[in-house]
Amino acid sequence: MAEFKVVAVIGAGQMGSGIAQLAAVAGSDVWLLDKDAGALHGAKGSISNSVQRFVNKGQLSKEVGIKALERLKYTSNLEDLRYADIVIEAIVESEDVKKKLFAELDKIVKGSAILASNTSSISITRLATATKRPQQVIGMHFMNPPPIMKLVEIIRGADTSDETFTATKTLAERFGKTVVCSRDYAGFIVNRILMPMINEAFHALYTGVATKEDIDAGMKLGTNQPMGPLELADFIGLDVCLSILKVLHSGLGDVKYAPCPLLVQYVDAGRLGRKRGIGVYSYVKSPKQSSRL
Ligand SMILES: NC(=O)c1ccc[n+]([C@@H]2O[C@H](COP(=O)([O-])OP(=O)(O)OC[C@H]3O[C@@H](n4cnc5c(N)ncnc54)[C@H](O)[C@@H]3O)[C@@H](O)[C@H]2O)c1
């Protein structure tokens, strides 16, 4: 059974930074890679703040927190990942970009390493074709934010081996997560069900059924969800939601998944949600928190 002494995470955005934090807290040496030095700098700050919050709440000892931060290394050089036992990719939701990365990784990392993708919707089977190790390619879909959310959805590609599945499941459980397993169809379990709901909320707004506030309040209070669907879309990132809907639409071939024109327009306008300060809602950032206007 793989020990995962060295974990590499690629993409230091909202997902990758959280996954790197989980791995470091769980005791692995961690490389966090991003092509953008600014993203690495931001990730270092947000991981440090997040670990501090866990310590302040008594959910992590100060010693474990300090050691976790010491185990994290930041880089933009793929060669630094060559000793990784597993690489978890969390870059932009684009099949072409992910495939290119997987092909490069396949040449650099050791033969026994597992290549995992945190993709929200893209076929693991197709990502695996970019490598010569399809049996060691798997989907490891964390929820946002990874340090808090309890679920990891594991997706087996057509050639993923039992050994890779068992090792990846064990790692997710070492991170304190509950695992569900999905077959490799667009959107897997969670986004197959969640994204049509978010898309429908955009249609309700687009066609003037109700205000954004009433759509969110209706779903929050009426169906006992912690966040309304439009607020959740802002949290996930409207660009990420749009990419997933496009994958559902093309992968499942049903017009019901076609992205709402309003969602497309917001993304075209750069209104990507919380991470850009504006999406369906506007956000003001203060050093302590970003609040909804
Ligand atoms: N946002 C969510 O709620 C959520 C939830 C689950 C899964 N995901 C998936 O996780 C992945 C990342 O999403 P995110 O929200 O963290 O995105 P993000 O935009 O916050 O971060 C992506 C990061 O990847 C970096 N990057 C892009 N291409 C790269 C490359 N070729 N090499 C190295 N770094 C590169 C970018 O610089 C950026 O820092 C996507 O596949 C997304 O579908 C997102």
Ligand as a Chemical Component Dictionary entry (heavy atoms), coordinates in Angstrom:
data_LIG
# 
_chem_comp.id                   LIG 
_chem_comp.type                 NON-POLYMER 
_chem_comp.pdbx_formal_charge   0 
_chem_comp.three_letter_code    LIG 
# 
loop_
_chem_comp_atom.comp_id 
_chem_comp_atom.atom_id 
_chem_comp_atom.alt_atom_id 
_chem_comp_atom.type_symbol 
_chem_comp_atom.charge 
_chem_comp_atom.model_Cartn_x 
_chem_comp_atom.model_Cartn_y 
_chem_comp_atom.model_Cartn_z 
_chem_comp_atom.pdbx_ordinal 
LIG N1  N1  N 0  -14.275 26.018 -7.129  1  
LIG C1  C1  C 0  -14.908 24.947 -6.670  2  
LIG O1  O1  O 0  -15.853 25.047 -5.874  3  
LIG C2  C2  C 0  -14.435 23.574 -7.081  4  
LIG C3  C3  C 0  -14.889 22.458 -6.359  5  
LIG C4  C4  C 0  -14.421 21.187 -6.707  6  
LIG C5  C5  C 0  -13.536 21.044 -7.781  7  
LIG N2  N2  N 1  -13.124 22.148 -8.470  8  
LIG C6  C6  C 0  -12.177 21.950 -9.583  9  
LIG O2  O2  O 0  -10.872 22.244 -9.100  10 
LIG C7  C7  C 0  -10.079 22.802 -10.162 11 
LIG C8  C8  C 0  -9.541  24.147 -9.737  12 
LIG O3  O3  O 0  -10.615 24.994 -9.396  13 
LIG P1  P1  P 0  -10.387 26.309 -8.503  14 
LIG O4  O4  O 0  -11.741 26.809 -8.160  15 
LIG O5  O5  O -1 -9.387  26.044 -7.405  16 
LIG O6  O6  O 0  -9.716  27.292 -9.599  17 
LIG P2  P2  P 0  -8.879  28.631 -9.364  18 
LIG O7  O7  O 0  -9.106  29.467 -10.564 19 
LIG O8  O8  O 0  -9.135  29.204 -8.009  20 
LIG O9  O9  O 0  -7.335  28.097 -9.356  21 
LIG C9  C9  C 0  -6.721  27.472 -10.445 22 
LIG C10 C10 C 0  -5.208  27.694 -10.323 23 
LIG O10 O10 O 0  -4.560  26.866 -11.293 24 
LIG C11 C11 C 0  -3.445  27.594 -11.825 25 
LIG N3  N3  N 0  -3.143  27.025 -13.128 26 
LIG C12 C12 C 0  -3.907  27.054 -14.260 27 
LIG N4  N4  N 0  -3.296  26.364 -15.243 28 
LIG C13 C13 C 0  -2.139  25.870 -14.716 29 
LIG C14 C14 C 0  -1.079  25.060 -15.229 30 
LIG N5  N5  N 0  -1.099  24.616 -16.482 31 
LIG N6  N6  N 0  -0.050  24.748 -14.412 32 
LIG C15 C15 C 0  -0.023  25.193 -13.150 33 
LIG N7  N7  N 0  -0.992  25.970 -12.583 34 
LIG C16 C16 C 0  -2.034  26.302 -13.376 35 
LIG C17 C17 C 0  -3.945  29.039 -11.884 36 
LIG O11 O11 O 0  -2.843  29.940 -11.898 37 
LIG C18 C18 C 0  -4.765  29.136 -10.601 38 
LIG O12 O12 O 0  -3.996  29.606 -9.507  39 
LIG C19 C19 C 0  -10.985 22.821 -11.406 40 
LIG O13 O13 O 0  -10.776 21.650 -12.139 41 
LIG C20 C20 C 0  -12.378 22.854 -10.786 42 
LIG O14 O14 O 0  -13.365 22.349 -11.650 43 
LIG C21 C21 C 0  -13.533 23.414 -8.135  44 
# 
loop_
_chem_comp_bond.comp_id 
_chem_comp_bond.atom_id_1 
_chem_comp_bond.atom_id_2 
_chem_comp_bond.value_order 
_chem_comp_bond.pdbx_ordinal 
LIG N1  C1  SING 1  
LIG C1  O1  DOUB 2  
LIG C1  C2  SING 3  
LIG C2  C3  SING 4  
LIG C2  C21 DOUB 5  
LIG C3  C4  DOUB 6  
LIG C4  C5  SING 7  
LIG C5  N2  DOUB 8  
LIG N2  C6  SING 9  
LIG N2  C21 SING 10 
LIG C6  O2  SING 11 
LIG C6  C20 SING 12 
LIG O2  C7  SING 13 
LIG C7  C8  SING 14 
LIG C7  C19 SING 15 
LIG C8  O3  SING 16 
LIG O3  P1  SING 17 
LIG P1  O4  DOUB 18 
LIG P1  O5  SING 19 
LIG P1  O6  SING 20 
LIG O6  P2  SING 21 
LIG P2  O7  DOUB 22 
LIG P2  O8  SING 23 
LIG P2  O9  SING 24 
LIG O9  C9  SING 25 
LIG C9  C10 SING 26 
LIG C10 O10 SING 27 
LIG C10 C18 SING 28 
LIG O10 C11 SING 29 
LIG C11 N3  SING 30 
LIG C11 C17 SING 31 
LIG N3  C12 SING 32 
LIG N3  C16 SING 33 
LIG C12 N4  DOUB 34 
LIG N4  C13 SING 35 
LIG C13 C14 SING 36 
LIG C13 C16 DOUB 37 
LIG C14 N5  SING 38 
LIG C14 N6  DOUB 39 
LIG N6  C15 SING 40 
LIG C15 N7  DOUB 41 
LIG N7  C16 SING 42 
LIG C17 O11 SING 43 
LIG C17 C18 SING 44 
LIG C18 O12 SING 45 
LIG C19 O13 SING 46 
LIG C19 C20 SING 47 
LIG C20 O14 SING 48 
# 
